[in-house]
Protein backbone atom coordinates (compact mmCIF):
# COMPACT_ATOMS: atom_id res chain seq x y z
CA UNK A 1 0.00 0.00 0.00
CA UNK A 2 1.66 3.20 -1.13
CA UNK A 3 1.63 6.26 1.15
CA UNK A 4 -0.92 8.09 -0.99
CA UNK A 5 -4.03 9.17 0.86
CA UNK A 6 -6.89 7.07 -0.56
CA UNK A 7 -9.12 10.01 -1.42
CA UNK A 8 -6.50 12.64 -2.08
CA UNK A 9 -4.16 11.55 -4.84
CA UNK A 10 -2.85 14.66 -6.56
CA UNK A 11 -0.43 15.33 -9.37
CA UNK A 12 1.29 18.31 -10.88
CA UNK A 13 -1.19 20.83 -12.20
CA UNK A 14 -0.40 20.14 -15.83
CA UNK A 15 -1.08 16.43 -15.42
CA UNK A 16 -4.32 17.22 -13.61
CA UNK A 17 -5.41 19.66 -16.28
CA UNK A 18 -4.78 17.33 -19.19
CA UNK A 19 -4.97 13.90 -17.63
CA UNK A 20 -1.46 13.19 -18.89
CA UNK A 21 -1.26 9.86 -17.09
CA UNK A 22 -1.44 6.35 -18.37
CA UNK A 23 -4.82 5.95 -16.69
CA UNK A 24 -6.19 7.73 -19.73
CA UNK A 25 -3.52 6.72 -22.18
CA UNK A 26 -3.11 3.57 -24.20
CA UNK A 27 0.10 4.40 -26.06
CA UNK A 28 3.55 3.24 -25.09
CA UNK A 29 7.00 4.70 -25.48
CA UNK A 30 9.03 3.81 -28.53
CA UNK A 31 12.33 4.90 -27.06
CA UNK A 32 15.31 2.74 -27.78
CA UNK A 33 18.07 1.64 -25.47
CA UNK A 34 19.75 5.02 -25.71
CA UNK A 35 16.64 6.80 -24.43
CA UNK A 36 16.20 8.81 -27.62
CA UNK A 37 12.68 9.19 -28.97
CA UNK A 38 11.63 8.20 -32.47
CA UNK A 39 10.88 11.39 -34.41
CA UNK A 40 10.02 12.47 -37.94
CA UNK A 41 13.22 14.09 -39.27
CA UNK A 42 11.51 17.05 -40.91
CA UNK A 43 8.79 17.60 -38.24
CA UNK A 44 6.40 18.20 -41.12
CA UNK A 45 3.36 18.48 -38.90
CA UNK A 46 4.91 21.42 -37.06
CA UNK A 47 6.07 23.33 -40.13
CA UNK A 48 3.68 26.23 -39.49
CA UNK A 49 4.16 26.44 -35.72
CA UNK A 50 5.96 29.56 -34.47
CA UNK A 51 6.32 31.21 -31.08
CA UNK A 52 7.66 34.69 -30.36
CA UNK A 53 8.82 36.33 -27.17
CA UNK A 54 11.78 35.79 -24.88
CA UNK A 55 12.15 32.50 -23.06
CA UNK A 56 12.16 34.20 -19.66
CA UNK A 57 9.70 31.79 -18.00
CA UNK A 58 7.73 34.82 -16.85
CA UNK A 59 5.76 35.84 -19.93
CA UNK A 60 4.12 33.28 -22.15
CA UNK A 61 5.05 33.10 -25.84
CA UNK A 62 2.78 34.27 -28.62
CA UNK A 63 2.06 30.99 -30.39
CA UNK A 64 0.88 30.64 -33.98
CA UNK A 65 -0.01 27.10 -35.02
CA UNK A 66 -0.32 27.89 -38.71
CA UNK A 67 -2.61 25.77 -40.81
CA UNK A 68 -4.83 23.31 -38.97
CA UNK A 69 -5.60 20.48 -38.61
CA UNK A 70 -2.18 19.41 -37.40
CA UNK A 71 -1.83 15.65 -37.48
CA UNK A 72 1.09 13.31 -36.90
CA UNK A 73 1.61 9.60 -36.51
CA UNK A 74 4.84 9.94 -34.53
CA UNK A 75 6.12 12.27 -31.83
CA UNK A 76 7.57 15.11 -33.91
CA UNK A 77 9.86 17.80 -32.47
CA UNK A 78 10.72 21.34 -33.48
CA UNK A 79 13.21 23.62 -31.74
CA UNK A 80 11.71 27.11 -31.67
CA UNK A 81 14.46 28.69 -29.53
CA UNK A 82 17.72 26.84 -28.84
CA UNK A 83 18.69 26.22 -25.23
CA UNK A 84 22.01 25.38 -23.66
CA UNK A 85 23.51 22.52 -21.71
CA UNK A 86 22.76 18.82 -21.72
CA UNK A 87 19.93 17.40 -23.79
CA UNK A 88 17.32 15.60 -21.69
CA UNK A 89 17.15 11.81 -21.79
CA UNK A 90 14.64 9.42 -20.28
CA UNK A 91 16.84 9.35 -17.17
CA UNK A 92 16.32 13.07 -16.51
CA UNK A 93 13.81 15.39 -14.89
CA UNK A 94 12.58 18.35 -16.96
CA UNK A 95 10.91 21.47 -15.55
CA UNK A 96 8.82 23.60 -17.88
CA UNK A 97 6.01 26.04 -18.49
CA UNK A 98 3.79 25.16 -21.42
CA UNK A 99 0.82 25.87 -23.63
CA UNK A 100 -0.99 22.82 -24.98
CA UNK A 101 -3.32 22.71 -27.98
CA UNK A 102 -5.68 20.40 -29.83
CA UNK A 103 -3.93 20.15 -33.17
CA UNK A 104 -7.16 19.39 -35.02
CA UNK A 105 -9.17 22.39 -33.88
CA UNK A 106 -6.34 24.67 -32.77
CA UNK A 107 -8.11 25.06 -29.42
CA UNK A 108 -5.96 25.92 -26.42
CA UNK A 109 -6.39 23.06 -23.95
CA UNK A 110 -4.17 24.27 -21.12
CA UNK A 111 -2.08 27.37 -20.44
CA UNK A 112 0.36 27.19 -17.56
CA UNK A 113 1.22 30.85 -18.01
CA UNK A 114 -2.34 32.16 -17.88
CA UNK A 115 -3.07 29.92 -14.91
CA UNK A 116 -0.13 31.46 -13.05
CA UNK A 117 1.52 28.12 -12.37
CA UNK A 118 5.24 28.01 -11.72
CA UNK A 119 7.54 25.74 -13.69
CA UNK A 120 6.36 22.15 -13.31
CA UNK A 121 8.72 19.20 -13.22
CA UNK A 122 8.39 15.78 -14.79
CA UNK A 123 10.71 12.82 -14.31
CA UNK A 124 10.79 11.37 -17.81
CA UNK A 125 11.24 7.82 -16.56
CA UNK A 126 7.87 7.83 -14.82
CA UNK A 127 5.61 5.05 -16.09
CA UNK A 128 2.41 6.91 -15.18
CA UNK A 129 2.86 9.74 -17.69
CA UNK A 130 1.57 9.61 -21.24
CA UNK A 131 4.27 8.20 -23.51
CA UNK A 132 4.05 11.00 -26.05
CA UNK A 133 4.53 13.66 -23.40
CA UNK A 134 7.75 12.19 -22.02
CA UNK A 135 9.02 11.34 -25.52
CA UNK A 136 8.39 14.90 -26.59
CA UNK A 137 10.61 16.25 -23.84
CA UNK A 138 13.56 14.01 -24.71
CA UNK A 139 16.21 16.26 -26.23
CA UNK A 140 15.00 19.43 -24.48
CA UNK A 141 17.68 21.82 -23.18
CA UNK A 142 17.56 24.41 -20.43
CA UNK A 143 16.48 27.85 -21.63
CA UNK A 144 15.08 26.49 -24.87
CA UNK A 145 11.59 26.56 -26.34
CA UNK A 146 10.32 23.48 -28.15
CA UNK A 147 7.19 22.29 -29.87
CA UNK A 148 6.20 18.66 -30.16
CA UNK A 149 3.24 16.56 -31.17
CA UNK A 150 1.52 13.78 -29.26
CA UNK A 151 -0.22 11.49 -31.78
CA UNK A 152 -3.34 9.62 -30.63
CA UNK A 153 -1.60 6.31 -30.03
CA UNK A 154 0.96 8.03 -27.80
CA UNK A 155 -1.73 10.08 -26.07
CA UNK A 156 -5.32 9.21 -25.19
CA UNK A 157 -5.63 6.43 -27.75
CA UNK A 158 -8.68 5.73 -29.88
CA UNK A 159 -11.00 6.62 -27.00
CA UNK A 160 -9.73 10.20 -26.84
CA UNK A 161 -10.65 12.30 -23.83
CA UNK A 162 -14.22 13.56 -23.97
CA UNK A 163 -13.85 15.78 -20.92
CA UNK A 164 -11.05 17.71 -22.59
CA UNK A 165 -12.67 17.70 -25.99
CA UNK A 166 -9.95 15.50 -27.50
CA UNK A 167 -11.18 12.90 -30.00
CA UNK A 168 -9.47 9.62 -30.68
CA UNK A 169 -8.09 10.99 -33.94
CA UNK A 170 -6.77 14.29 -32.54
CA UNK A 171 -3.07 15.13 -32.31
CA UNK A 172 -2.00 17.25 -29.33
CA UNK A 173 0.55 20.04 -29.81
CA UNK A 174 2.73 21.19 -26.91
CA UNK A 175 4.79 24.39 -26.87
CA UNK A 176 7.11 24.28 -23.86
CA UNK A 177 9.65 26.66 -22.34
CA UNK A 178 12.31 24.66 -20.51
CA UNK A 179 13.32 25.89 -17.06
CA UNK A 180 15.66 23.08 -16.09
CA UNK A 181 17.07 19.68 -17.04
CA UNK A 182 18.76 17.58 -14.39
CA UNK A 183 19.48 13.95 -13.58
CA UNK A 184 17.98 12.53 -10.36
CA UNK A 185 20.07 10.44 -8.01
CA UNK A 186 20.04 6.75 -8.83
CA UNK A 187 20.72 5.83 -5.21
CA UNK A 188 21.73 7.36 -1.89
CA UNK A 189 25.42 7.48 -0.97
CA UNK A 190 26.89 8.24 2.42
CA UNK A 191 27.60 6.70 5.79
CA UNK A 192 24.45 5.71 7.61
CA UNK A 193 24.10 6.65 11.26
CA UNK A 194 22.35 4.42 13.77
CA UNK A 195 18.69 5.04 14.54
CA UNK A 196 17.97 6.63 17.93
CA UNK A 197 17.28 4.29 20.84
CA UNK A 198 13.77 2.91 20.84
CA UNK A 199 13.33 3.16 17.07
CA UNK A 200 13.70 0.36 14.50
CA UNK A 201 17.13 -0.51 13.14
CA UNK A 202 17.81 -0.36 9.40
CA UNK A 203 20.35 -2.53 7.57
CA UNK A 204 21.06 -2.90 3.87
CA UNK A 205 22.33 -6.47 4.06
CA UNK A 206 22.00 -7.07 0.31
CA UNK A 207 23.56 -3.82 -0.86
CA UNK A 208 22.24 -0.29 -1.53
CA UNK A 209 20.04 -1.25 -4.47
CA UNK A 210 17.98 -3.84 -2.58
CA UNK A 211 15.34 -3.34 0.08
CA UNK A 212 16.57 -2.84 3.64
CA UNK A 213 16.04 -5.11 6.60
CA UNK A 214 14.02 -3.26 9.25
CA UNK A 215 14.01 -4.68 12.78
CA UNK A 216 11.27 -3.34 15.04
CA UNK A 217 11.85 -3.16 18.83
CA UNK A 218 9.79 -5.43 21.06
CA UNK A 219 8.19 -2.46 22.78
CA UNK A 220 5.08 -0.34 22.49
CA UNK A 221 4.87 1.79 19.37
CA UNK A 222 5.26 5.57 19.74
CA UNK A 223 2.00 7.50 19.92
CA UNK A 224 3.39 10.45 17.97
CA UNK A 225 5.20 10.54 14.65
CA UNK A 226 8.96 10.03 15.03
CA UNK A 227 11.64 10.68 12.46
CA UNK A 228 15.39 10.26 12.14
CA UNK A 229 17.71 11.24 9.29
CA UNK A 230 20.02 8.26 8.83
CA UNK A 231 21.99 9.84 5.95
CA UNK A 232 22.04 13.62 5.56
CA UNK A 233 21.73 14.62 1.93
CA UNK A 234 23.45 17.60 0.35
CA UNK A 235 20.98 18.32 -2.43
CA UNK A 236 18.16 20.83 -2.74
CA UNK A 237 15.68 21.28 0.08
CA UNK A 238 12.29 19.64 -0.50
CA UNK A 239 9.64 22.35 -0.81
CA UNK A 240 5.92 22.15 -0.10
CA UNK A 241 4.03 21.48 -3.32
CA UNK A 242 6.91 19.74 -5.07
CA UNK A 243 6.94 16.15 -6.25
CA UNK A 244 9.55 13.88 -4.73
CA UNK A 245 11.05 10.80 -6.33
CA UNK A 246 11.86 8.24 -3.67
CA UNK A 247 12.74 4.67 -2.89
CA UNK A 248 10.83 3.53 0.17
CA UNK A 249 10.19 0.43 2.28
CA UNK A 250 7.25 0.09 4.67
CA UNK A 251 6.69 -2.40 7.50
CA UNK A 252 4.19 -2.72 10.34
CA UNK A 253 5.44 -2.03 13.86
CA UNK A 254 3.40 -4.88 15.34
CA UNK A 255 5.19 -7.69 13.50
CA UNK A 256 7.73 -6.21 11.07
CA UNK A 257 5.82 -7.51 8.05
CA UNK A 258 6.33 -5.63 4.78
CA UNK A 259 3.22 -3.93 3.42
CA UNK A 260 4.87 -2.10 0.51
CA UNK A 261 8.31 -1.50 -0.96
CA UNK A 262 9.39 0.36 -4.07
CA UNK A 263 12.77 -1.37 -3.71
CA UNK A 264 11.00 -4.72 -4.07
CA UNK A 265 9.25 -3.46 -7.21
CA UNK A 266 12.59 -2.36 -8.64
CA UNK A 267 11.73 1.28 -9.36
CA UNK A 268 11.45 4.55 -7.48
CA UNK A 269 8.07 6.21 -7.10
CA UNK A 270 6.88 9.81 -7.30
CA UNK A 271 4.61 11.62 -4.83
CA UNK A 272 3.37 15.18 -4.35
CA UNK A 273 4.52 16.38 -0.95
CA UNK A 274 3.09 18.84 1.55
CA UNK A 275 -0.28 19.19 -0.19
CA UNK A 276 -2.35 16.33 1.22
CA UNK A 277 -1.54 13.90 -1.57
CA UNK A 278 0.16 11.46 0.80
CA UNK A 279 -0.46 10.40 4.39
CA UNK A 280 0.09 13.22 6.94
CA UNK A 281 3.15 11.51 8.39
CA UNK A 282 4.99 12.00 5.10
CA UNK A 283 3.78 15.57 4.57
CA UNK A 284 4.83 16.57 8.10
CA UNK A 285 8.32 15.10 7.94
CA UNK A 286 9.68 15.13 4.39
CA UNK A 287 9.12 18.82 3.55
CA UNK A 288 12.38 20.53 4.47
CA UNK A 289 14.56 17.46 4.02
CA UNK A 290 17.50 17.51 1.60
CA UNK A 291 17.62 15.50 -1.61
CA UNK A 292 20.05 12.67 -1.00
CA UNK A 293 18.76 11.99 2.51
CA UNK A 294 17.71 8.64 3.98
CA UNK A 295 14.93 9.10 6.53
CA UNK A 296 13.40 6.68 9.04
CA UNK A 297 9.74 7.41 9.88
CA UNK A 298 7.51 5.88 12.54
CA UNK A 299 3.91 6.91 11.92
CA UNK A 300 0.95 6.14 14.24
CA UNK A 301 -2.55 5.70 12.76
CA UNK A 302 -3.58 9.34 13.22
CA UNK A 303 -0.80 10.42 10.84
CA UNK A 304 -1.21 7.34 8.65
CA UNK A 305 -4.47 5.92 7.35
CA UNK A 306 -6.57 6.80 10.39
CA UNK A 307 -9.09 4.54 12.07
CA UNK A 308 -10.17 3.11 8.71
CA UNK A 309 -6.71 1.80 7.94
CA UNK A 310 -5.94 0.60 4.44
CA UNK A 311 -7.22 -2.98 4.15
CA UNK A 312 -6.28 -5.71 3.80
CA UNK A 313 -2.76 -5.16 5.13
CA UNK A 314 -3.10 -2.09 7.35
CA UNK A 315 -5.66 -1.89 10.15
CA UNK A 316 -6.86 1.27 11.85
CA UNK A 317 -4.60 0.48 14.82
CA UNK A 318 -1.37 -0.15 12.93
CA UNK A 319 1.72 2.00 13.37
CA UNK A 320 3.76 2.25 10.17
CA UNK A 321 7.53 2.24 9.76
CA UNK A 322 9.10 3.66 6.60
CA UNK A 323 12.63 3.95 5.29
CA UNK A 324 12.65 6.67 2.60
CA UNK A 325 15.51 7.58 0.26
CA UNK A 326 14.85 10.99 -1.35
CA UNK A 327 16.30 10.88 -4.88
CA UNK A 328 14.81 14.03 -6.39
CA UNK A 329 12.48 16.95 -5.74
CA UNK A 330 10.92 18.88 -8.61
N, C-alpha and C positions, 0 to 999 in steps of 0.2 A: 504494500500500500504506500504510494508516494505521499510526500508531505503536503500535497495540495489540499486545500479545504474543499470538501465535497461540493459545496454550492457556490464556490467563489473562485473558480479557475479563471484567471485573467491572462492576457497576453499583451504584447506591445500594441499600441494604439493602431498602427498600420495593419497588423494582422487582424485585429478586431474589426476594423472598418471594412476590410476586404475579404475576410475569411480565408486568408492565405495560409491555411493549414491543410494537411492531408486528410482531415475529416471531410473536407469538401472536394478534395482533389482526387483524380484517378490516374494522373500522369506519374511518370517516374523519371529520375534523372538519367541522362545519357552520357554522363561524364565518364571519361576513361580513367586509366590508372594514374595519369598525371594530374587529374583533377580539373583539366580544361574542358570547357563545355563545347558541344558541337554547335557550330554556327554557320550561317550562310555567308560566304566570303564577301559578297557585295552588299549585304543588308538591304536587299532590294525593297523590302516592305517599308523600310524607314527612310527611303530616299527623300521624301518631302518633309521630314520632321526637322524642325529647327527650334532653338531656344536661345534667347538673348538675355543679357544681364549678367553681372558678375557672379561668380560662384563664391558668395560670401556667407552662405548658410544663414543669412538674415532675411534677405528679400527673395521671394520666389521668382523663377525665370518666366519670361513671356514665351509661352510654348505655341508653336504653330505646327499642327499635324500634317498640313498639306492635304492632298486628295484622300478622301475616305471612300469606301472602306479600306482599312489597313488589315491585311490578312497574311499570316505566315504559317508554315508547317513546322518550322524549327524555331529555336530561340535565336533571334537575330540581334546583333549589337551594333550600335553606332556611337562613336566618341564625339560628343558635341563640343566639349572643352577638355583638353588634355590635363591630366593631373600629374603628380610626381610620386616617386617612391615605388615601393613594391606593388606588383599587381596581385590582387586577391586571388586566392585559391580556395578550394573547398575546405581547407584546414583553417581558414581565417574567419574573423569576425569583421563585418562591415557596418559602419554607422552612416546614416544618410537622412536626407530630407527629400521627399518625392512628391510628384504629381502623377496620378495614375488614371488612364483613360480606357474607355471602350473603343477599340480600334475600328469597329464596324460603324458605330454611330458618331464617334468623336466626342461622346459625352464624358465629362470629367467625373470619375468615380470617387476619387479621394484626393484631398489636397492637404498635405501635412503643413504647408506654409499657412494657408488660410485658417486652419484649425489651431494654429499657434503651438503645435507640438515641437518639442526640441528634436535634435537628431536622434533617430531610433536605431538600435543595433540589432544585427541578426548574425548569429553564428551559422555559417553556410553549411556546416556539417549536420545541422539539425534535421532529423528525419520527419519532423512534424510540419515543415514548411513546404509549400507548393514547389515542385521540382523546377518549374520555369522561373520562379522568382529567385531561387538560389543560383541557378545556372546563369541567369541574367547578370548577376553581380560578380561572377567570376571574371577576373581581368580588370575590375575597377581599381582606380588609384586615387589616393587622397588628394582632395582639391579639384578633382575632375567632375565633369557632368556627362552622364551617359544616357542613352535611350536604349531600351530593349523590348522585345516582344515576348509575350507568353502565349503560345498557341494553345488551342483548346485541350489537346492531349497532354500538355504540361501544366494545365491550369485546372479548370473546374470540370474538364471532361465533357462528354456528350450531354450530361444533365445540365450543364451551365450552373448559374446561380440566380434563381428567380428573384430573390430578395434584392440583389444588387442590380438586376436588370441585365445580366450577362447570359446570353444564349449559349447553347452548346457548340455553336459554330463561330462564336466571337473570339477574336484575338485581343488580348489586353496589351496596352502600350504603357510602359513605365519610363518617366523621365526623372532621373535621380541625381542629386548633388551629393558627393561623397565627402563626409566629414572625417572619416578615419578608416584605416585598414590595419588590423593587428592580428597576431597569432596568439590564441589562448595557450595557457600552459597545458602540456600533455599530462603532467603529473606533478605532485608536490615534492620538492627537495628540501632538505634541512634536517637537523638533528631534533628528534622528538623528545620533549620533556615528559616526565611522568605525570599522570593525572593526580590531582589533589587527593588526599586521604578521604576515604568514604565514597569516592566515585569509581566507576568501572575502569579497568585497565584496558589498554589498547595495544595490540601487537600485530605487526605485519609479518607473520611467520613465513609466508609464501612470496615475499617480495612486495615492492611498492605498487605493482600493477594488479595485484589480487586483493580480494576483500580482506579486511582485518579480522583478527580474533578479538572479540570483546568479552571480557570476563566481568560479570556483575557481582558486587559484594553480596554476601548472605546477610543482609540487613534491610531494614525498612527503607523504602524508596523516599527520596526527598519530596516534600510537599510543595516546594516552589521550584521554578526552573533554575537549573544550575548549568554553568558553562565553564569550559576551560580551553584555552588556546594551547594546543600541544606543539604546534609549529607556528611561529610568527612569520607571516608573509611580508614581503617588501613591495608588493604591487600597489595598485590604486586602491583607495578606500571605497568599499561598497556603499552606494548611495540609495536612499529610499526611492523606490520607483524604477530602479534598474532591474535588469534580468541577470541572474547569476547562472553560470555554468558550473556544475559541481559533480564530483563523485561522492556518494554517500552510502552508508550502511546502517540499517536500523534493526535493533533488537528490543525485545520486551524485558523490562527489569525483572519481572517475576520469575522467569525461567531462562533468560538468555537466548530464546529462540529468535531466529531471523524472520522479520516480517517483510522486509524489502531491502534490496541492495542494487544500486546501479553498477557497482563493481562486478557483481555476479552476472548482470546482463551484458557486461562488456562495453558499456558506453556511458559517458557522462550524460547528465540531464540538465534541463534549463528551467528555471523558475523565476517568476516575478517576485521581488522581495520588498517588504515594507508597505504593501498595499492591500493586504488581506487575501492575496492569492494562494498563500500557504498557511499552514497551521501557525497560531500566534507565537509558539515557541521559537519558530524560525525567524519570523518577522522581528521579534524582540531582541534576538541575539546576533543575527548575521549582518544587519545594517551596521556599518561602522567598522567591520572587520576588513583586513587587508587581503587582496588577491594573493594567493600563494599560502594562505593559512590553512592549518588543519585544526578543526574545532570539535570538541566533545560536548554534546548537549544531553542533558537529562531533563525530560519534559513530562510533568504530571498531566493528568487528563484535562484540567482546566485550560492548559496552554497547548493541548493536543487536539484530540477529536471530541472532547467534551463527554458528557454522560452517555451520548449515543454510541460512542466508539466508532470504529470502522470495520464492521463485520466482514468476513468471518474471523479474521486474525486478531483484531484489536477490540477489546471490550471497553466499556465506559469507565472501568477502574484501572486500566493499564497505564503505567508510566513507561514512556518511550526513551530509548537511548539511541542517539545518532552519533556517528563519526562523519564529519563533513569536510571534504577537501574543496576549497574554493579555487577554481581554475580560471575564472574570468568574470568580469562584471561589465555590462554594456547597456 
